[in-house]
Every structure is written in C-alpha cells, then in structure tokens.
Amino acid sequence: MPGVVIHAHLVAQYLDGRRYHPLPEAAVAAIIFSLALSAFLLGWRFPKSGLLTGGMPALMLAAIDALLFSGLRLITPSAPVILAWLAGVFGGRSVAFLARRANKP
C-alpha cells in the first residue's frame, strides 16, 4: 500500500473524528506489574495447571483488550502484557520447583 494512501486514510479519520488513545505509561506499567505478580502467584500455587496459567488468561486478556478498544478506543500493548504474564508464570513455577526440591531429603 503506498504511503499516500495511508496518509489519506489518516487524514480522513481525523476529519471524521475517529481517534484512538494509547494508555498512559503509568497505567501500562501498573497493568504489567499486576499481571506479572498475579501470574507469579498462580504459577507458584498451581505449577502443573496449564489451563489456569495458560489458556484461560490468554482468552481473558484478549477479551479485555477487545472491550477496551471497542468501548473506550484504548489500545493496550499486547507484547509486554504477554511477556509479563509468561515471565510471571515461569518465575512462579521455578520457585515452586525449587521449594519442592529443597524439601526433598
């Protein structure tokens, strides 16, 4: 697609009043921290549950993202959110594994 067409679409959207608003950086940081912490706790408490730490949260994050965009025109960054979730789950499972390993005689 030529750049002129992209800019024409951009101008048309501005003239129509269609805009999107990215989340403030502080809100993004708070969301990422809370997701990483909750993923860590779930990974630590349920280290072998793939549905609880993998499938269900992915659907919930996609639904929340869709609702925020459709209702408020807010765009949430998906890559940092997914990486925070994966790092939290991996960290929680690692701590649970090390705790079980330390308790074995």
N, C-alpha and C positions, 0 to 999 in steps of 0.2 A: 504494500500500500504506500503510495507516495506521501511524503511529508506534508504536502499542500492539502491533501485530503484529511489527514489527521488534524491539522490546524483548523481547517474549515469546520470539522466536527466540534472541535473545542470551542470555537467562537459561537457556533450555533447553540451549544449547550449553555454557554454563558448568557447569551441573549434570551434563551428560554427560561433562565433562572434555575437550571438544573446544575447543582453543585454537590460535591462530596466534601466531607470534613474529616481529616485524619484525627485520630485521638491525640490528645496532648501527651508529651513524652512521659510526664509523671504518671499519668493513668496507665500507659503501656508498661512502665516499669512495675507499677503495683500489680497489674494483671499477671505479668510474667512471674513475679516473685510469689504471688499467692498460688498460681498454678504449679510452680516448681515445688513449693512447700507441700501442697496437698498431694501431688504425685509422689513425693518422697515418702509421705506418711502412708499412702496406700501401698506403695511398693514395699515398704518395710513391714506393714501389717499383713498384707496378702502377697507374699513373694511369688507364689505359683499361680496366681489367678490372672490369666491373660485377658479374659473378658472384662474384668473390673478395672484393670490398669491399661488396657489397650483399645479394645473395640468400643466400649461404651463411652469413654471420654472423647474419643475421636468424633463420634456422632454428635455428642453434646457440644463440642467446640464448633463443629460445622453449623449446627442449628443456631447457636448463639451468634455466630458471625453473620449468618443469613438474616437473623432478626434485627441485629444492629444496623445492617446495611439497608434492609427494606424499610425499617421504621424511622431511623434517625439519619440515614445516609452516612454512617460512620464506617470507616474502613479500618479493620483491625489487622495488624501484621500477622500473617499466618505462620511464617517460618520461625520467628523467635518463640512464638507460643508453642509450636510443636516441639522445637528443640528443648525448651524449658521442661515440657512435660516428659519427654524421653529421658532427659538428664535426671530429673527428679525420680522417675521410676527406677532407672538404673542405679542411682545412688541409694535409694531405699532398699532395693533388692540386694545390693552389695553389702550394706550394713547388716541386713538380716542374715545373709550368708556368713559374714564374719562373726556375728554374735553366736550363731549356731555352731560354728566351727570352734570358737573359743570355749564353749560349754561342753564339748565332747571330751571325754577322757583320753 
